[in-house]
Amino acid sequence: MKKNLVVVGYGGQGGWHADHALKSDVVTLHGIYDIKQERIDLAKSKGINTYDSFEAVLADDQIDIVVCATPNDVHKDIVIRALESGKNVVCEKPVALSVEDFDDMCAAAKKAGKLFTVHQNRRWDVDFLAIKSIIESGEIGDTINIESRVHGSRGIPSDWRCHKPYGGGMILDWGVHLIDQMLQLIPNEKIVRIYNENTNITTDEVDDGFHLMMTFESGKRATVEVGTYNFIYMPRFYMQCKNGSAYIEDWQKNCQIARLKAWNEKEVVPVQTAAGITKTMAPRDEITLDSYEIDRPKSDVHNFYRNLVKAIDGVEEQLIKLEEVRRVLLVMEGCFKSAETHQALEVNI
Ligand SMILES: NC(=O)c1ccc[n+]([C@@H]2O[C@H](COP(=O)([O-])OP(=O)(O)OC[C@H]3O[C@@H](n4cnc5c(N)ncnc54)[C@H](O)[C@@H]3O)[C@@H](O)[C@H]2O)c1
């Protein structure tokens, strides 16, 4: 039987959840609640059931799942109260503004005996899944370095994301996705070093971009960069492995792979540059290098909900695990600290 879902915070992302629930094979949209009357009115105009207060949501025993899609600063209170009222809870990312707050939320879930998870929906992004599939197939060998970037040119959206008290800024907004993805791409290894610098090009109040470098215990390196003042974009993913490289230009493009067939070349044709010739930087030919593209993996983001419902029923393991979410929050705290001191941090995350 489908589970009854209520969305708290019917804004941009709450609307996304509501639309998905309306089409879902596993959940039913039972209603929405928002503090703004205009959002309640909009829901009503679409024939969606609405609640007059958050207390009314808490009091409704028909609800199986509460989705919290409010601005970041109020996640903690809504999540804890929903758990205490006996609901399973999905919280939007970033789940909390600190590890300490997150621990309180996890303690409430444990005490209530209810499922609590976070909507890390970018685990279903096709570009990420392509890079993950290449790593897992081993076709270009062990990872040396992964670079993950998103670039835009419009600064931070001019809403609560511009303001610190609401949990604004790009580390919390986009960083949380890209760091989460990166920790999935380099699994089972501790991070030993973090160095991050923020950008404040369009505002001083919060970071409007950042550049994070992480070193893992085996020496693998990862870069995560978010930019909102980039008028030419760098690639979404760039990866160096022991036997080749992978590259994804942007969200819509296939993954390009260059796989090394043989190290030694018979003859290297030098490249002419203004200052002279170079063989070191000359491109390889097809005798030593295989260049090809892989198809974009199939992905259905609604599998987040299919897993959620099975996890509530105890027949499947929860995909977005709380310990993974906590690790991402630890990295984000490291980012803020490193940016503040302009120092690299030795860590054990
Ligand atoms: N996973 C994703 O891909 C993704 C994408 C966008 C946003 N988000 C997350 O979703 C959350 C909401 O972001 P958004 O872009 O939808 O913001 P938004 O401003 O469009 O919507 C937030 C809504 O919450 C309502 N609200 C505020 N305080 C409330 C409260 N105490 N109780 C009930 N309603 C309240 C507001 O009136 C507003 O309608 C944020 O945590 C954001 O990071 C996630």
The ligand as an SDF file (V2000), in Angstrom:
LIG
                    3D

 44 48  0  0  0  0  0  0  0  0999 V2000
   17.8330   18.3760   -3.2280 N   0  0  0  0  0  0  0  0  0  0  0  0
   17.7640   19.3410   -4.1120 C   0  0  0  0  0  0  0  0  0  0  0  0
   18.0580   19.1790   -5.2810 O   0  0  0  0  0  0  0  0  0  0  0  0
   17.2920   20.6950   -3.6800 C   0  0  0  0  0  0  0  0  0  0  0  0
   17.0170   21.6960   -4.6230 C   0  0  0  0  0  0  0  0  0  0  0  0
   16.5560   22.9310   -4.1590 C   0  0  0  0  0  0  0  0  0  0  0  0
   16.3950   23.1600   -2.8030 C   0  0  0  0  0  0  0  0  0  0  0  0
   16.7050   22.1600   -1.9040 N   0  0  0  0  0  0  0  0  0  0  0  0
   16.5490   22.3730   -0.4650 C   0  0  0  0  0  0  0  0  0  0  0  0
   15.1520   22.4780   -0.1790 O   0  0  0  0  0  0  0  0  0  0  0  0
   14.9540   23.4080    0.8880 C   0  0  0  0  0  0  0  0  0  0  0  0
   14.0110   24.5130    0.4200 C   0  0  0  0  0  0  0  0  0  0  0  0
   14.6010   25.2070   -0.6390 O   0  0  0  0  0  0  0  0  0  0  0  0
   13.6910   25.9630   -1.7260 P   0  0  0  0  0  0  0  0  0  0  0  0
   14.5720   26.3080   -2.8490 O   0  0  0  0  0  0  0  0  0  0  0  0
   12.4880   25.1650   -2.0080 O   0  0  0  0  0  0  0  0  0  0  0  0
   13.2990   27.2730   -0.9160 O   0  0  0  0  0  0  0  0  0  0  0  0
   12.0090   28.1630   -1.1490 P   0  0  0  0  0  0  0  0  0  0  0  0
   12.2930   29.4690   -0.5200 O   0  0  0  0  0  0  0  0  0  0  0  0
   11.5940   28.1230   -2.5900 O   0  0  0  0  0  0  0  0  0  0  0  0
   10.8610   27.4060   -0.3280 O   0  0  0  0  0  0  0  0  0  0  0  0
   10.8600   27.2880    1.0640 C   0  0  0  0  0  0  0  0  0  0  0  0
    9.4120   27.3010    1.5470 C   0  0  0  0  0  0  0  0  0  0  0  0
    9.4120   26.9910    2.9340 O   0  0  0  0  0  0  0  0  0  0  0  0
    8.4380   27.8380    3.5620 C   0  0  0  0  0  0  0  0  0  0  0  0
    8.7700   27.9220    4.9800 N   0  0  0  0  0  0  0  0  0  0  0  0
    9.7230   28.6580    5.6030 C   0  0  0  0  0  0  0  0  0  0  0  0
    9.7370   28.4070    6.9200 N   0  0  0  0  0  0  0  0  0  0  0  0
    8.7650   27.4850    7.1450 C   0  0  0  0  0  0  0  0  0  0  0  0
    8.2870   26.8360    8.2960 C   0  0  0  0  0  0  0  0  0  0  0  0
    8.8180   27.0650    9.4940 N   0  0  0  0  0  0  0  0  0  0  0  0
    7.2710   25.9510    8.1740 N   0  0  0  0  0  0  0  0  0  0  0  0
    6.7120   25.7120    6.9480 C   0  0  0  0  0  0  0  0  0  0  0  0
    7.1090   26.3180    5.8090 N   0  0  0  0  0  0  0  0  0  0  0  0
    8.1440   27.1860    5.9070 C   0  0  0  0  0  0  0  0  0  0  0  0
    8.5320   29.1540    2.8110 C   0  0  0  0  0  0  0  0  0  0  0  0
    7.3810   29.9400    2.9790 O   0  0  0  0  0  0  0  0  0  0  0  0
    8.7360   28.6630    1.3730 C   0  0  0  0  0  0  0  0  0  0  0  0
    7.5160   28.5100    0.6880 O   0  0  0  0  0  0  0  0  0  0  0  0
   16.3350   23.9040    1.2900 C   0  0  0  0  0  0  0  0  0  0  0  0
   16.8210   23.1320    2.3530 O   0  0  0  0  0  0  0  0  0  0  0  0
   17.1740   23.6550    0.0380 C   0  0  0  0  0  0  0  0  0  0  0  0
   18.5440   23.4870    0.2970 O   0  0  0  0  0  0  0  0  0  0  0  0
   17.1260   20.9570   -2.3310 C   0  0  0  0  0  0  0  0  0  0  0  0
  1  2  1  0
  2  3  2  0
  2  4  1  0
  4  5  1  0
  4 44  2  0
  5  6  2  0
  6  7  1  0
  7  8  2  0
  8  9  1  0
  8 44  1  0
  9 10  1  0
  9 42  1  0
 10 11  1  0
 11 12  1  0
 11 40  1  0
 12 13  1  0
 13 14  1  0
 14 15  2  0
 14 16  1  0
 14 17  1  0
 17 18  1  0
 18 19  2  0
 18 20  1  0
 18 21  1  0
 21 22  1  0
 22 23  1  0
 23 24  1  0
 23 38  1  0
 24 25  1  0
 25 26  1  0
 25 36  1  0
 26 27  1  0
 26 35  1  0
 27 28  2  0
 28 29  1  0
 29 30  1  0
 29 35  2  0
 30 31  1  0
 30 32  2  0
 32 33  1  0
 33 34  2  0
 34 35  1  0
 36 37  1  0
 36 38  1  0
 38 39  1  0
 40 41  1  0
 40 42  1  0
 42 43  1  0
M  CHG  2   8   1  16  -1
M  END
$$$$
